[in-house]
Amino acid sequence: MKHLLKLTALLIISNLSLAQNQRLIVTNVETNLPNQSNLKLTSFMYNYMSYHANDYSVINDKRATLIMDSIKTEQTICDDFCVRDMCQRTGIDWALSAEIKQIAGRIYVITKMINKDPLVINRTAKMDFLNLPDESEFMLKLTLQKLLNIAQDKNELLSLTDATQSSAGRLPNYQQSLNLSGPRLGYTVFTGPSADIMKDSRINGGFDMRPGFVNIGYQFEQQYLHGGAYQGLIEIVPQISGLDQGLFLPSLTVLNGLRNARTGLEFAFGPTFTIAKKESKYEENGVWYRPQDQKNINNLPLEDKLDSRGSATLQANLAFAIGKSFQAGTMNVPVNFFFVPNKDDYRYGISIGYNFRR
């Protein structure tokens, strides 16, 4: 009896496994949308099905394409019979195709799954959307979710189907998770005593350089909070500064930011760590002296001050930044202004970067 139960269980599991692993091939996506290609959308559909169609084994079979090409009609259209013929010849269970068409100010998406067995009912999902061609991937994703009975995100659905929302108030889907990780190029300007020390000669402890230099770095960011159009972010920016003046000055900035993904505006603050040469000095009659240069006979308090003759020291300050991301097609161009106050002065500058919407 136990052996019979085990055998029955194995057969059930085997049948379930076979049912859940039917072979599915993504054939093609046809579209007439501007700036959208059939190849790009077909690749998106293949990748989406590979990750989310858990009941199917999604394959990329070149033989299927060759067979479809060989049995197309003279009008180069492969209809349902053509697709079914291809499935039967290759042993593939299902073939998936899609159409995305712009008609009369709306965008219509149709996805269709055709089975190799003519007795099995084909599966179709249809949806229509607002005229937002740049969001075609998200429209295709929503239609595939309907086809696969996957729960749809209501905010995504409304942003692409609800015409009562104004164009200014509607948030494009790709901006709901705006990520601006990428290279950064900027310039920092020093003010006050720090600027004077940087311009002074090395004999006096200065750096004999301009009170400003170029920064080159990379921004890494991670979203930890998402409330509609607003994002809470952690931004980490390692940089190298001073290369334009023959210097190598590393720094690291860690910012906590808040960004509006709709407008691209953001504000951030956090610690910034730099390595600077400092020397212990005392002030007398408005002038700073090193004890080894002039004896501190009045025992005035010593303070660490910027000095090219000193030792490398890790310095921490609080940085504030405000900026906006501009968009040009699929490119994001973040522009940020930053301000770093110090005890005696401050420094400020600008940072510009770029990345591409994924």
Residue frames relative to the residue before (quaternion, step in Angstrom):
aa qw qx qy qz dx dy dz
M 1.0000 0.0000 0.0000 0.0000 0.00 0.00 0.00
K 0.6489 0.5185 -0.3164 0.4582 3.58 0.99 -0.90
H 0.6508 0.5155 -0.3193 0.4570 3.58 0.98 -0.84
L 0.6342 0.5324 -0.3254 0.4565 3.58 1.04 -0.76
L 0.6521 0.5087 -0.3078 0.4704 3.58 1.01 -0.85
K 0.6446 0.5193 -0.3219 0.4595 3.57 0.99 -0.83
L 0.6553 0.5170 -0.3045 0.4588 3.55 0.98 -0.91
T 0.6410 0.5221 -0.3147 0.4664 3.57 1.02 -0.85
A 0.6557 0.5118 -0.3095 0.4608 3.56 0.96 -0.90
L 0.6471 0.5208 -0.3177 0.4573 3.58 0.97 -0.84
L 0.6522 0.5130 -0.3151 0.4607 3.56 0.99 -0.83
I 0.6413 0.5194 -0.3209 0.4648 3.59 1.00 -0.84
I 0.6680 0.4989 -0.2982 0.4647 3.56 0.89 -0.97
S 0.6440 0.5297 -0.3162 0.4525 3.56 1.00 -0.87
N 0.6685 0.4973 -0.2976 0.4660 3.57 0.95 -0.89
L 0.6373 0.5191 -0.3236 0.4688 3.55 1.02 -0.81
S 0.6474 0.5265 -0.3158 0.4516 3.54 0.98 -0.87
L 0.6576 0.5031 -0.3091 0.4679 3.56 0.97 -0.85
A 0.6549 0.5216 -0.3084 0.4517 3.56 1.01 -0.88
Q 0.7192 0.4418 -0.2504 0.4741 3.55 1.04 -0.79
N 0.7410 0.3816 -0.2206 0.5065 3.58 1.20 -0.19
Q 0.1880 0.7744 -0.5711 0.1969 3.54 0.93 0.88
R 0.4559 -0.7046 0.4779 0.2593 3.55 -0.94 0.90
L 0.0405 -0.7962 0.6029 -0.0304 3.56 -0.86 1.05
I 0.1259 -0.7852 0.6035 0.0583 3.53 -0.95 0.91
V 0.3281 -0.7096 0.5919 0.1964 3.55 -1.05 0.84
T 0.2459 -0.8116 0.5141 0.1284 3.58 -0.45 1.18
N 0.7499 -0.3416 0.2560 0.5053 3.61 0.42 -1.11
V 0.2531 -0.7042 0.6361 0.1883 3.52 -1.39 0.30
E 0.1655 -0.7787 0.6002 0.0768 3.56 -0.80 1.05
T 0.0795 0.8064 -0.5812 0.0753 3.59 -0.87 0.94
N 0.2234 -0.7465 0.6055 0.1620 3.53 -1.28 0.45
L 0.3738 0.7438 -0.4778 0.2806 3.58 1.23 0.35
P 0.4989 -0.6456 0.4748 0.3299 3.61 -1.03 0.71
N 0.8478 0.1588 -0.1488 0.4836 3.56 -1.16 0.77
Q 0.6329 0.4659 -0.3529 0.5078 3.59 1.20 0.48
S 0.2044 -0.8014 0.5535 0.0975 3.58 -0.83 0.96
N 0.5969 -0.5677 0.4335 0.3654 3.54 -1.19 0.61
L 0.6582 0.5349 -0.3097 0.4298 3.57 0.96 -0.90
K 0.6596 0.5134 -0.3056 0.4561 3.56 0.95 -0.89
L 0.6992 0.4610 -0.2740 0.4728 3.59 0.88 -0.92
T 0.6093 0.5321 -0.3537 0.4697 3.60 1.10 -0.63
S 0.6397 0.5161 -0.3190 0.4719 3.58 1.00 -0.83
F 0.6352 0.5209 -0.3314 0.4641 3.60 0.99 -0.80
M 0.6709 0.4997 -0.3072 0.4536 3.59 0.88 -0.93
Y 0.6338 0.5237 -0.3332 0.4616 3.59 1.00 -0.79
N 0.6795 0.4884 -0.2947 0.4614 3.60 0.88 -0.92
Y 0.6493 0.5129 -0.3273 0.4563 3.58 0.96 -0.82
M 0.6762 0.4832 -0.2998 0.4684 3.60 0.87 -0.90
S 0.6150 0.5594 -0.3510 0.4308 3.59 1.02 -0.73
Y 0.7369 0.4157 -0.2267 0.4824 3.58 1.03 -0.79
H 0.8175 0.3213 -0.1227 0.4620 3.58 0.96 -0.81
A 0.6378 0.5048 -0.3505 0.4643 3.64 1.13 -0.36
N 0.0935 -0.8657 0.4906 0.0329 3.55 0.45 1.25
D 0.6569 0.5212 -0.3182 0.4422 3.60 1.17 -0.44
Y 0.7367 0.3690 -0.2095 0.5266 3.58 1.26 -0.06
S 0.3526 -0.6706 0.6040 0.2475 3.50 -1.32 0.43
V 0.1850 -0.8186 0.5381 0.0778 3.56 -0.17 1.31
I 0.0752 -0.8225 0.5635 -0.0179 3.55 -0.69 1.13
N 0.2589 -0.7200 0.6184 0.1791 3.51 -1.34 0.31
D 0.0387 0.8450 -0.5245 0.0967 3.56 0.23 1.32
K 0.3356 -0.7644 0.5172 0.1886 3.60 -0.45 1.20
R 0.5697 0.6011 -0.3837 0.4084 3.56 1.14 -0.59
A 0.6245 0.5591 -0.3421 0.4246 3.56 1.01 -0.81
T 0.6519 0.5144 -0.3120 0.4616 3.57 0.96 -0.86
L 0.6530 0.5154 -0.3158 0.4563 3.57 0.96 -0.84
I 0.6568 0.5039 -0.3092 0.4681 3.57 0.97 -0.87
M 0.6487 0.5149 -0.3241 0.4572 3.59 0.93 -0.86
D 0.6456 0.5192 -0.3226 0.4577 3.59 0.98 -0.81
S 0.6949 0.5001 -0.2798 0.4344 3.56 0.99 -0.82
I 0.7733 0.3410 -0.1918 0.4988 3.61 1.09 -0.52
K 0.3645 0.7187 -0.5071 0.3058 3.58 1.21 0.40
T 0.5384 -0.6019 0.4767 0.3473 3.52 -1.23 0.45
E 0.7011 -0.4538 0.3335 0.4374 3.55 -1.31 0.08
Q 0.6535 0.5000 -0.3109 0.4757 3.59 1.19 -0.48
T 0.4280 -0.7294 0.4268 0.3203 3.60 1.35 0.22
I 0.4989 0.6052 -0.4563 0.4203 3.55 1.02 0.84
C 0.1913 -0.7696 0.5998 0.1066 3.55 -0.82 1.00
D 0.1843 -0.8135 0.5444 0.0885 3.59 -0.29 1.25
D 0.7784 -0.3419 0.2396 0.4688 3.58 -1.33 -0.15
F 0.6450 0.5237 -0.3293 0.4486 3.59 1.00 -0.80
C 0.6267 0.5412 -0.3206 0.4599 3.55 1.06 -0.81
V 0.6745 0.4909 -0.2918 0.4679 3.57 0.91 -0.95
R 0.6543 0.5072 -0.3152 0.4640 3.60 0.96 -0.86
D 0.6173 0.5419 -0.3383 0.4592 3.58 1.04 -0.77
M 0.6434 0.5231 -0.3133 0.4630 3.56 0.99 -0.88
C 0.6533 0.5140 -0.3134 0.4590 3.60 0.95 -0.89
Q 0.6697 0.5050 -0.3064 0.4501 3.57 0.92 -0.86
R 0.6672 0.5064 -0.3025 0.4549 3.59 0.99 -0.80
T 0.7626 0.3749 -0.1941 0.4901 3.60 1.02 -0.78
G 0.4639 -0.6903 0.4458 0.3311 3.59 1.22 -0.24
I 0.4346 0.6770 -0.4704 0.3625 3.58 1.22 0.42
D 0.4550 -0.7249 0.4517 0.2519 3.57 -0.91 0.96
W 0.8196 0.0706 0.0185 0.5683 3.57 0.84 -1.00
A 0.1379 -0.7489 0.6407 0.0978 3.55 -1.24 0.61
L 0.1745 -0.8026 0.5676 0.0570 3.56 -0.80 1.07
S 0.0450 0.7757 -0.6277 0.0477 3.55 -0.98 0.91
A 0.1253 -0.7957 0.5888 0.0666 3.58 -1.27 0.30
E 0.1639 -0.7455 0.6362 0.1128 3.51 -1.32 0.47
I 0.0455 -0.7660 0.6410 0.0166 3.57 -1.02 0.87
K 0.0416 0.8349 -0.5393 0.1017 3.54 -0.30 1.29
Q 0.2914 -0.7197 0.6063 0.1719 3.54 -1.14 0.79
I 0.1069 0.8020 -0.5692 0.1460 3.56 -0.44 1.28
A 0.8667 -0.0827 0.0322 0.4909 3.56 -0.85 1.10
G 0.7507 -0.4355 0.2246 0.4431 3.56 0.79 1.03
R 0.6716 0.3956 -0.3073 0.5459 3.60 1.23 0.35
I 0.2915 -0.7227 0.5922 0.2049 3.54 -1.28 0.30
Y 0.1363 -0.8020 0.5810 0.0252 3.55 -0.75 1.15
V 0.1089 -0.7870 0.6066 0.0284 3.53 -0.95 0.97
I 0.0301 -0.7774 0.6281 -0.0170 3.56 -0.91 1.00
T 0.0520 -0.7705 0.6347 0.0270 3.57 -0.87 0.97
K 0.0555 -0.8130 0.5791 -0.0215 3.56 -0.96 0.91
M 0.1328 -0.7583 0.6348 0.0655 3.55 -1.06 0.92
I 0.1108 -0.8000 0.5895 0.0173 3.56 -0.71 1.16
N 0.2941 -0.7698 0.5477 0.1445 3.56 -0.89 1.03
K 0.5763 -0.6053 0.4281 0.3438 3.57 -1.16 0.63
D 0.6741 0.4602 -0.2793 0.5058 3.58 1.21 -0.55
P 0.3874 -0.7495 0.4805 0.2391 3.65 -0.51 1.06
L 0.6248 0.5393 -0.3480 0.4446 3.60 1.21 -0.32
V 0.6123 0.5256 -0.3506 0.4754 3.60 1.26 -0.25
I 0.4540 -0.7030 0.4824 0.2588 3.55 -0.84 1.03
N 0.4290 -0.6903 0.5225 0.2577 3.56 -0.92 0.95
R 0.3288 -0.7413 0.5553 0.1843 3.57 -1.20 0.54
T 0.0159 -0.8070 0.5885 -0.0464 3.54 -0.89 1.00
A 0.0374 -0.7652 0.6420 0.0285 3.57 -1.15 0.72
K 0.0654 -0.8017 0.5941 -0.0043 3.56 -0.90 1.01
M 0.0614 0.7761 -0.6261 0.0449 3.56 -1.09 0.78
D 0.1595 -0.7624 0.6124 0.1354 3.56 -1.21 0.48
F 0.1848 -0.8086 0.5584 0.0155 3.54 -1.09 0.88
L 0.6450 -0.4703 0.4264 0.4254 3.51 -1.39 0.09
N 0.5770 -0.6111 0.4234 0.3382 3.55 -1.23 0.47
L 0.3068 0.7247 -0.5404 0.2977 3.56 0.32 1.35
P 0.1795 -0.8466 0.4893 0.1083 3.60 0.34 1.20
D 0.6344 0.5536 -0.3428 0.4165 3.61 1.02 -0.72
E 0.6895 0.4635 -0.2759 0.4834 3.59 1.24 -0.34
S 0.2665 0.8183 -0.4824 0.1634 3.59 1.24 0.35
E 0.6217 0.5448 -0.3581 0.4340 3.62 1.01 -0.69
F 0.6762 0.4794 -0.2954 0.4750 3.57 0.98 -0.80
M 0.6024 0.5352 -0.3543 0.4744 3.58 1.12 -0.59
L 0.6556 0.4995 -0.3030 0.4784 3.56 0.98 -0.86
K 0.6309 0.5367 -0.3337 0.4500 3.58 1.01 -0.78
L 0.6661 0.5020 -0.3051 0.4596 3.60 0.89 -0.91
T 0.6631 0.4969 -0.3097 0.4662 3.60 0.99 -0.80
L 0.6321 0.5120 -0.3299 0.4790 3.59 1.04 -0.70
Q 0.6191 0.5313 -0.3423 0.4662 3.58 1.05 -0.71
K 0.6349 0.5074 -0.3271 0.4821 3.57 1.02 -0.75
L 0.6444 0.5303 -0.3152 0.4519 3.59 0.98 -0.84
L 0.7607 0.3772 -0.1838 0.4952 3.57 0.98 -0.90
N 0.4152 -0.7171 0.4535 0.3282 3.60 1.33 0.01
I 0.3596 0.6910 -0.5238 0.3447 3.57 0.97 0.99
A 0.5398 -0.6395 0.4405 0.3251 3.57 -0.94 0.89
Q 0.3017 -0.7593 0.5562 0.1522 3.56 -0.93 0.97
D 0.4869 -0.6325 0.5177 0.3080 3.53 -1.20 0.64
K 0.4314 -0.7384 0.4550 0.2484 3.59 -0.58 1.16
N 0.6393 0.5269 -0.3338 0.4497 3.59 1.01 -0.77
E 0.6421 0.5049 -0.3222 0.4784 3.58 0.99 -0.79
L 0.6591 0.5256 -0.3092 0.4403 3.55 0.92 -0.93
L 0.6816 0.4837 -0.2887 0.4671 3.58 0.90 -0.92
S 0.6596 0.5317 -0.3211 0.4231 3.58 0.94 -0.84
L 0.7545 0.3688 -0.2039 0.5031 3.59 1.18 -0.46
T 0.7624 0.3620 -0.1998 0.4978 3.61 1.22 -0.21
D 0.6691 0.5202 -0.3035 0.4354 3.60 1.12 -0.56
A 0.2466 -0.8106 0.5194 0.1113 3.57 -0.27 1.28
T 0.5652 0.6123 -0.3953 0.3865 3.63 1.20 -0.26
Q 0.5946 0.5425 -0.3751 0.4599 3.57 1.22 -0.33
S 0.4553 -0.6770 0.4997 0.2911 3.57 -0.99 0.82
S 0.6097 -0.5671 0.4031 0.3797 3.55 -1.19 0.53
A 0.6464 0.5132 -0.3273 0.4601 3.58 1.13 -0.62
G 0.7242 0.4437 -0.2545 0.4625 3.56 1.06 -0.68
R 0.6104 0.5600 -0.3640 0.4259 3.56 1.18 -0.38
L 0.2940 -0.7702 0.5475 0.1431 3.56 -0.84 0.98
P 0.3945 -0.7049 0.5284 0.2612 3.62 -0.59 1.04
N 0.5875 -0.6397 0.3685 0.3314 3.55 -0.91 0.93
Y 0.6739 0.5051 -0.3256 0.4297 3.57 0.89 -0.84
Q 0.6513 0.5124 -0.3247 0.4560 3.60 1.19 -0.38
Q 0.4985 0.6623 -0.4436 0.3406 3.61 1.16 -0.22
S 0.7710 0.1782 -0.1201 0.5995 3.56 1.20 -0.42
L 0.0196 0.8424 -0.5352 0.0590 3.56 0.80 1.10
N 0.0264 -0.7944 0.6060 -0.0298 3.57 -0.67 1.12
L 0.1407 -0.8280 0.5421 0.0253 3.56 -0.66 1.16
S 0.2359 0.7673 -0.5555 0.2167 3.58 1.09 0.60
G 0.4059 0.7006 -0.5092 0.2918 3.56 -0.92 0.90
P 0.7095 -0.4518 0.3224 0.4343 3.58 -1.30 0.05
R 0.1606 -0.7771 0.6037 0.0761 3.53 -1.24 0.59
L 0.0493 -0.7592 0.6488 0.0146 3.53 -1.14 0.82
G 0.1200 0.8235 -0.5412 0.1205 3.57 -0.74 1.01
Y 0.2852 -0.7276 0.5937 0.1916 3.51 -1.37 -0.11
T 0.1747 -0.7866 0.5890 0.0618 3.57 -0.95 0.98
V 0.1457 -0.7773 0.6094 0.0564 3.57 -1.00 0.92
F 0.2433 -0.7673 0.5798 0.1261 3.59 -0.92 0.97
T 0.1707 -0.7840 0.5915 0.0798 3.56 -1.15 0.66
G 0.7998 0.3602 -0.2140 0.4299 3.56 -1.37 0.06
P 0.8409 -0.1690 0.1292 0.4977 3.59 -1.15 -0.64
S 0.6164 0.5493 -0.3561 0.4377 3.60 1.02 -0.71
A 0.6479 0.5065 -0.3163 0.4729 3.58 1.00 -0.82
D 0.6422 0.5266 -0.3230 0.4539 3.61 1.01 -0.80
I 0.6572 0.5022 -0.3097 0.4690 3.59 0.98 -0.86
M 0.6548 0.5170 -0.3215 0.4479 3.59 0.94 -0.80
K 0.6952 0.4609 -0.2735 0.4790 3.60 1.06 -0.72
D 0.5826 0.6151 -0.3657 0.3854 3.60 1.16 -0.55
S 0.5944 -0.5757 0.4254 0.3666 3.58 -1.25 0.42
R 0.6115 -0.5755 0.4055 0.3612 3.57 -1.22 0.51
I 0.5480 0.6084 -0.4017 0.4101 3.60 1.14 -0.45
N 0.7407 0.3794 -0.2052 0.5151 3.56 1.09 -0.76
G 0.6344 -0.5408 0.3327 0.4410 3.58 1.25 0.18
G 0.4950 0.6499 -0.4347 0.3789 3.54 1.27 0.19
F 0.5040 -0.6629 0.4698 0.2930 3.54 -1.32 -0.09
D 0.3222 -0.7819 0.4798 0.2339 3.57 1.34 -0.05
M 0.5710 0.5631 -0.3849 0.4569 3.58 0.86 1.02
R 0.6241 -0.5156 0.4192 0.4110 3.52 -1.30 0.19
P 0.4705 -0.6884 0.4683 0.2924 3.62 -1.02 0.67
G 0.7098 0.3405 -0.2724 0.5532 3.56 0.83 1.01
F 0.0338 0.8113 -0.5829 0.0302 3.57 -1.08 0.62
V 0.5974 -0.5801 0.4415 0.3342 3.51 -1.38 0.37
N 0.1919 -0.7601 0.6113 0.1083 3.56 -1.13 0.76
I 0.0532 -0.7695 0.6361 0.0206 3.58 -1.02 0.86
G 0.2196 0.7966 -0.5364 0.1715 3.59 -0.70 1.00
Y 0.3546 -0.6952 0.5769 0.2412 3.52 -1.32 -0.37
Q 0.2445 -0.7743 0.5681 0.1337 3.57 -0.94 0.90
F 0.1167 -0.7468 0.6528 0.0508 3.52 -0.93 1.05
E 0.0317 0.8188 -0.5728 0.0236 3.59 -0.85 0.83
Q 0.1218 -0.7773 0.6160 0.0377 3.50 -1.22 0.68
Q 0.3393 -0.7409 0.5452 0.1968 3.57 -0.81 1.01
Y 0.0688 -0.8089 0.5829 0.0338 3.59 -0.86 0.92
L 0.7686 0.2029 -0.1300 0.5926 3.59 1.27 -0.14
H 0.0012 0.7953 -0.6051 0.0363 3.56 -0.94 0.93
G 0.0997 0.7903 -0.5961 0.1006 3.55 -0.56 1.19
G 0.7918 -0.1865 0.0911 0.5745 3.56 0.15 1.26
A 0.8237 -0.1386 0.1362 0.5327 3.55 -0.67 -1.14
Y 0.6578 0.5307 -0.3077 0.4370 3.59 1.22 -0.34
Q 0.1172 -0.7878 0.6040 0.0303 3.51 -1.06 0.88
G 0.2435 -0.7135 0.6344 0.1709 3.55 -1.11 0.78
L 0.0735 -0.8420 0.5332 -0.0368 3.56 -0.72 1.10
I 0.2018 -0.6863 0.6748 0.1816 3.48 -1.36 0.43
E 0.0638 -0.8078 0.5859 -0.0079 3.57 -0.68 1.13
I 0.0944 -0.7827 0.6149 0.0177 3.57 -0.85 1.04
V 0.0279 -0.8261 0.5600 -0.0558 3.56 -0.63 1.19
P 0.0860 -0.7646 0.6375 0.0413 3.63 -0.36 1.19
Q 0.0289 -0.8191 0.5722 -0.0287 3.59 -0.96 0.88
I 0.2011 -0.7012 0.6625 0.1704 3.49 -1.39 0.35
S 0.0837 -0.8163 0.5715 0.0039 3.59 -0.76 1.05
G 0.7685 0.4259 -0.2768 0.3891 3.53 -1.34 0.34
L 0.3986 0.7288 -0.4853 0.2728 3.61 1.19 0.05
D 0.6160 0.5607 -0.3475 0.4306 3.61 1.11 -0.60
Q 0.7442 0.3207 -0.2029 0.5497 3.61 1.27 -0.29
G 0.6256 -0.5888 0.3280 0.3929 3.55 1.18 0.53
L 0.5690 0.5855 -0.3796 0.4353 3.59 1.22 0.45
F 0.2053 -0.7413 0.6240 0.1374 3.55 -1.29 0.42
L 0.1039 0.8178 -0.5462 0.1485 3.56 -0.04 1.36
P 0.1636 -0.8153 0.5490 0.0843 3.63 -0.19 1.21
S 0.0174 0.7811 -0.6240 0.0087 3.55 -1.20 0.55
L 0.1442 -0.7663 0.6201 0.0869 3.54 -1.30 0.39
T 0.0620 -0.7969 0.6009 -0.0040 3.56 -0.83 1.04
V 0.0986 -0.7765 0.6217 0.0287 3.57 -0.94 0.97
L 0.0467 -0.8380 0.5419 -0.0427 3.56 -0.46 1.24
N 0.2484 -0.7028 0.6452 0.1675 3.51 -1.26 0.65
G 0.0203 -0.8609 0.5061 -0.0492 3.57 -0.38 1.22
L 0.1939 -0.7255 0.6455 0.1389 3.51 -1.36 0.37
R 0.0267 -0.8234 0.5651 -0.0449 3.57 -0.64 1.17
N 0.2805 -0.7008 0.6282 0.1884 3.51 -1.18 0.72
A 0.3224 -0.7943 0.4842 0.1750 3.57 -0.30 1.27
R 0.5967 0.5711 -0.3691 0.4262 3.59 1.17 -0.46
T 0.7895 0.3028 -0.1510 0.5120 3.59 0.84 -0.99
G 0.4349 -0.7005 0.4597 0.3300 3.58 1.19 -0.46
L 0.4992 0.6527 -0.4317 0.3720 3.60 1.27 0.03
E 0.0576 0.8045 -0.5895 0.0439 3.57 -1.07 0.72
F 0.1459 -0.7432 0.6462 0.0934 3.51 -1.35 0.46
A 0.0367 0.8092 -0.5830 0.0630 3.57 -0.96 0.86
F 0.0031 -0.7758 0.6309 0.0106 3.53 -1.25 0.49
G 0.2746 0.7589 -0.5619 0.1815 3.54 -1.21 0.48
P 0.6693 -0.5169 0.3495 0.4034 3.57 -1.26 0.14
T 0.1149 -0.7530 0.6422 0.0858 3.52 -1.23 0.61
F 0.1709 -0.8032 0.5687 0.0474 3.55 -0.82 1.03
T 0.0051 0.7921 -0.6085 0.0485 3.55 -0.84 1.08
I 0.3462 -0.6933 0.5826 0.2449 3.55 -1.31 0.29
A 0.0517 0.8068 -0.5809 0.0947 3.57 -0.62 1.16
K 0.4468 -0.6632 0.5268 0.2880 3.55 -1.18 0.60
K 0.0164 0.8128 -0.5790 0.0624 3.56 -0.75 1.10
E 0.1428 -0.7702 0.6186 0.0608 3.50 -1.26 0.58
S 0.4735 -0.6568 0.5041 0.3006 3.58 -1.10 0.72
K 0.0517 0.8054 -0.5829 0.0948 3.60 -0.74 1.11
Y 0.2212 -0.7331 0.6186 0.1762 3.52 -1.33 0.28
E 0.3792 -0.7316 0.5280 0.2053 3.56 -1.16 0.63
E 0.0787 0.7769 -0.6200 0.0771 3.52 -0.93 0.95
N 0.8394 -0.0441 -0.0357 0.5406 3.56 -0.69 1.21
G 0.7247 -0.4701 0.2402 0.4428 3.55 0.99 0.92
V 0.6686 0.4435 -0.2973 0.5176 3.58 1.29 0.14
W 0.3217 -0.7503 0.5487 0.1803 3.55 -1.04 0.85
Y 0.0788 -0.8021 0.5919 -0.0068 3.55 -0.90 1.05
R 0.3841 -0.6515 0.5940 0.2741 3.50 -1.32 0.49
P 0.5668 -0.6098 0.4174 0.3642 3.64 -0.94 0.72
Q 0.6720 0.4993 -0.3129 0.4485 3.61 1.01 -0.67
D 0.6541 0.4826 -0.3187 0.4876 3.59 1.24 -0.32
Q 0.7883 -0.0170 0.0349 0.6141 3.56 1.04 -0.77
K 0.4666 -0.7205 0.4382 0.2669 3.54 -0.58 1.17
N 0.3736 -0.7287 0.5394 0.1963 3.54 -0.95 0.97
I 0.0738 -0.8555 0.5122 0.0152 3.58 0.43 1.26
N 0.7011 0.4471 -0.2675 0.4869 3.60 1.16 -0.48
N 0.3884 -0.7515 0.4541 0.2797 3.58 1.33 0.14
L 0.1592 0.7997 -0.5538 0.1686 3.56 0.90 0.97
P 0.5797 -0.6116 0.3981 0.3625 3.63 -1.03 0.71
L 0.3643 -0.7263 0.5496 0.1941 3.54 -1.11 0.83
E 0.0575 -0.7766 0.6270 0.0225 3.53 -1.12 0.74
D 0.4676 -0.6550 0.5130 0.2985 3.55 -1.17 0.65
K 0.0065 -0.8107 0.5825 -0.0584 3.55 -0.66 1.18
L 0.6154 -0.5522 0.4218 0.3722 3.54 -1.22 0.61
D 0.2012 0.7686 -0.5742 0.1977 3.59 -0.72 1.10
S 0.4426 -0.7215 0.4685 0.2530 3.58 -0.74 1.04
R 0.6502 0.5142 -0.3169 0.4609 3.61 1.23 -0.33
G 0.5740 0.6356 -0.3541 0.3758 3.56 1.29 -0.17
S 0.6061 -0.5421 0.4443 0.3760 3.52 -1.38 -0.28
A 0.5781 -0.5839 0.4427 0.3591 3.55 -1.19 0.59
T 0.0178 -0.8107 0.5814 -0.0662 3.56 -0.75 1.12
L 0.4162 -0.6803 0.5408 0.2673 3.56 -1.06 0.77
Q 0.0886 -0.8089 0.5811 -0.0052 3.55 -0.71 1.14
A 0.1489 -0.7924 0.5887 0.0590 3.57 -0.94 0.92
N 0.0206 0.7742 -0.6316 0.0347 3.56 -1.04 0.85
L 0.4439 -0.6514 0.5368 0.3009 3.53 -1.34 0.17
A 0.1610 -0.8032 0.5711 0.0528 3.56 -0.75 1.09
F 0.1405 -0.7560 0.6348 0.0751 3.54 -1.16 0.74
A 0.0120 -0.8064 0.5908 -0.0208 3.59 -0.97 0.82
I 0.0274 -0.7605 0.6486 0.0150 3.51 -1.20 0.68
G 0.1469 0.8220 -0.5349 0.1290 3.58 -0.89 0.81
K 0.2544 -0.7347 0.6072 0.1636 3.49 -1.38 -0.09
S 0.2963 -0.7357 0.5830 0.1765 3.53 -1.14 0.73
F 0.1872 -0.7672 0.6071 0.0883 3.54 -0.87 1.04
Q 0.2427 -0.7858 0.5561 0.1199 3.57 -1.10 0.71
A 0.0218 -0.7609 0.6484 -0.0109 3.50 -1.07 0.90
G 0.7919 -0.1301 0.0387 0.5954 3.56 0.02 1.29
T 0.7825 -0.2444 0.2117 0.5321 3.55 -0.66 -1.11
M 0.5765 0.5878 -0.3803 0.4214 3.59 1.25 0.12
N 0.2036 -0.7362 0.6332 0.1250 3.57 -1.09 0.83
V 0.0865 -0.7850 0.6129 0.0262 3.58 -0.94 0.93
P 0.1065 -0.8123 0.5715 0.0473 3.63 -0.11 1.23
V 0.0791 -0.7660 0.6376 0.0226 3.55 -1.01 0.94
N 0.0082 0.8239 -0.5633 0.0613 3.59 -0.66 1.12
F 0.2038 -0.7303 0.6382 0.1333 3.52 -1.19 0.73
F 0.0895 -0.8166 0.5697 0.0225 3.58 -0.87 0.92
F 0.1547 -0.7683 0.6201 0.0368 3.52 -1.28 0.61
V 0.0430 -0.7991 0.5992 -0.0206 3.59 -0.79 1.07
P 0.1820 -0.8041 0.5560 0.1052 3.64 -0.26 1.19
N 0.1429 -0.7603 0.6287 0.0790 3.54 -1.23 0.61
K 0.7136 -0.4423 0.3051 0.4496 3.59 -1.24 0.07
D 0.8127 0.2646 -0.1112 0.5071 3.57 0.84 -0.99
D 0.8051 0.0586 0.0015 0.5903 3.60 1.16 -0.44
Y 0.2967 -0.7333 0.5692 0.2241 3.57 -1.17 -0.45
R 0.2054 -0.7324 0.6251 0.1754 3.52 -1.35 0.20
Y 0.0758 -0.7913 0.6065 0.0155 3.55 -1.17 0.59
G 0.0879 0.8179 -0.5658 0.0553 3.57 -1.22 0.24
I 0.4167 -0.6759 0.5536 0.2513 3.50 -1.38 -0.17
S 0.1001 -0.7761 0.6211 0.0432 3.56 -1.17 0.67
I 0.0661 -0.7884 0.6116 -0.0015 3.56 -0.93 0.96
G 0.0107 0.8109 -0.5844 0.0281 3.58 -0.96 0.84
Y 0.1666 -0.7682 0.6005 0.1469 3.54 -1.27 -0.26
N 0.1283 0.7412 -0.6588 0.0094 3.51 -1.35 0.35
F 0.4231 -0.6961 0.5206 0.2559 3.55 -1.29 0.19
R 0.5190 -0.6318 0.4816 0.3155 3.55 -1.05 0.83
R 0.3257 -0.7594 0.5354 0.1751 3.53 -0.80 1.08
